[in-house]
């Protein structure tokens, strides 16, 4: 079985050119129990405008993974459809 390396940056650029500009998020896989579906946690860090305190906002996305490549704890980049 030959394993082929794919340069993800080139592939992402082709997808962006084909479908237009999409929102891209970086996150961590927090669940891989479902078949071909992953739950990814994206953490946004920002500073409160009045109190100047650093806040963290956590958001979960359900993501399709056709080949079941990613697993628990993997850092992934996701693109909105």
Sine and cosine of phi, psi and omega as CSV:
sin_phi,cos_phi,sin_psi,cos_psi,sin_omega,cos_omega
0.00,0.00,0.86,-0.51,0.00,-1.00
-1.00,-0.01,0.78,-0.63,0.06,-1.00
-0.99,-0.12,0.74,-0.67,-0.05,-1.00
-0.93,-0.36,0.80,-0.59,0.05,-1.00
-0.99,0.15,0.70,-0.71,0.02,-1.00
-0.90,-0.45,0.80,-0.60,0.06,-1.00
-0.98,0.19,0.96,-0.28,-0.11,-0.99
-0.91,0.41,-0.51,0.86,-0.03,-1.00
-0.90,0.43,-0.68,0.73,0.03,-1.00
-0.90,0.43,-0.66,0.75,-0.01,-1.00
-0.91,0.42,-0.66,0.75,0.02,-1.00
-0.90,0.43,-0.63,0.78,0.01,-1.00
-0.89,0.45,-0.64,0.77,0.01,-1.00
-0.91,0.42,-0.66,0.75,0.00,-1.00
-0.91,0.42,-0.67,0.75,0.00,-1.00
-0.90,0.44,-0.66,0.75,0.01,-1.00
-0.91,0.41,-0.61,0.80,-0.03,-1.00
-0.95,0.30,-0.66,0.75,-0.17,-0.99
-0.96,-0.29,0.01,1.00,-0.04,-1.00
1.00,0.06,0.01,-1.00,-0.05,-1.00
-0.97,0.26,0.78,-0.62,0.00,-1.00
-0.85,-0.53,0.35,-0.94,0.08,-1.00
-0.96,0.28,0.74,-0.68,-0.02,-1.00
-0.87,-0.49,0.74,-0.68,-0.01,-1.00
-0.82,-0.57,0.52,-0.85,0.14,-0.99
-0.94,-0.33,0.71,-0.71,-0.04,-1.00
-0.42,-0.91,-0.10,-1.00,-0.02,-1.00
-0.84,-0.55,0.69,-0.72,0.05,-1.00
-0.95,0.31,0.84,-0.54,0.00,-1.00
-0.94,-0.33,-0.18,0.98,0.07,-1.00
-0.45,-0.89,0.75,-0.67,0.06,-1.00
-0.76,-0.65,0.50,0.87,-0.07,-1.00
-0.97,0.23,-0.48,0.88,-0.02,-1.00
-0.99,0.11,0.48,-0.88,0.02,-1.00
-0.97,0.24,0.82,-0.57,0.03,-1.00
0.89,0.45,0.28,0.96,0.03,-1.00
-0.72,-0.70,0.71,-0.70,0.03,-1.00
-0.82,-0.57,0.47,-0.88,0.13,-0.99
-0.95,-0.33,0.84,-0.54,-0.08,-1.00
-0.91,-0.42,0.74,-0.67,0.04,-1.00
-0.99,-0.16,0.82,-0.57,0.02,-1.00
-0.91,-0.41,0.83,-0.56,-0.03,-1.00
-0.96,-0.29,0.82,-0.57,0.04,-1.00
-0.96,-0.26,0.79,-0.62,0.01,-1.00
-0.94,-0.33,0.77,-0.64,0.01,-1.00
-0.51,-0.86,0.26,-0.96,-0.01,-1.00
-0.96,-0.26,0.73,-0.68,0.02,-1.00
-0.90,0.44,0.70,-0.71,-0.10,-0.99
-0.93,0.37,-0.57,0.82,-0.04,-1.00
-1.00,-0.03,-0.74,0.67,-0.12,-0.99
-1.00,-0.06,-0.11,0.99,0.07,-1.00
0.86,0.51,0.38,0.93,0.03,-1.00
-1.00,-0.02,0.61,-0.79,0.01,-1.00
-0.98,0.18,0.81,-0.59,-0.03,-1.00
-0.88,-0.47,0.45,-0.89,0.02,-1.00
-0.85,-0.52,0.79,-0.61,0.04,-1.00
-0.91,-0.41,0.82,-0.57,-0.04,-1.00
-0.97,-0.24,0.72,-0.69,0.02,-1.00
-0.71,-0.71,0.69,-0.72,-0.02,-1.00
-0.96,-0.28,0.69,-0.73,0.04,-1.00
-0.84,-0.54,0.63,-0.78,0.15,-0.99
-1.00,-0.06,0.83,-0.56,-0.18,-0.98
-0.83,-0.55,0.63,-0.77,0.06,-1.00
-1.00,0.09,0.76,-0.65,0.03,-1.00
-0.79,-0.61,1.00,-0.06,-0.15,-0.99
-0.83,0.55,-0.67,0.74,-0.11,-0.99
-0.98,-0.20,0.17,0.99,-0.04,-1.00
0.79,0.61,0.73,0.68,-0.06,-1.00
-0.99,0.15,-0.70,0.71,-0.10,-1.00
-0.99,0.15,0.46,-0.89,0.00,-1.00
-0.70,-0.71,0.09,-1.00,-0.06,-1.00
-0.81,0.59,0.79,-0.62,0.05,-1.00
1.00,-0.02,-0.12,0.99,0.00,-1.00
-0.96,0.28,0.62,-0.79,0.12,-0.99
-1.00,0.05,0.78,-0.63,-0.06,-1.00
-0.74,-0.67,0.38,-0.93,0.13,-0.99
-0.93,-0.38,0.80,-0.60,-0.03,-1.00
-0.88,-0.48,0.45,-0.89,-0.01,-1.00
-0.80,-0.59,0.69,-0.72,0.03,-1.00
-0.93,0.38,0.55,-0.84,-0.02,-1.00
-1.00,-0.04,0.00,0.00,0.00,0.00
